[in-house]
Amino acid sequence: AGLMNINTEVATVVGIQFAGAFNSNSASSSIVGLQLAGVANLSSVTKIYGAQVAIYNKVEEIYGFQIGIVNVADILHGVQIGLLNIHHQGLVSVSPFLNIGF
């Protein structure tokens, strides 16, 4: 908790990773629960089992949902809700408002 969380080591977070501005995970990690930030969740090498909520969300793989203005996932098993949703390996790569992956 605080303004920023910066994780540079392999870790497993169970529960909530919360930051007033940014969560950054630059090591191969996993989050089971909620990743919540006021501005951005930057987790390009992280697997999330639960939810990501921020203005901008980026994750390698998610089992659950992303809510934000811009959501980006390499692999999506769930739902993205936002103005711009990007799922790199999906049938529909870019979608406004709603994107669903299996």
ABEGO torsion letter per residue (X at the ends): XEABBBBABBBBBBEBBBBAABBBBABBBBBBEBBBBAABBBBAABBBBEBBBBABBBBABBBEBBBBABBBBABBBEBBBEABBBBAABABABBBGBBBBX
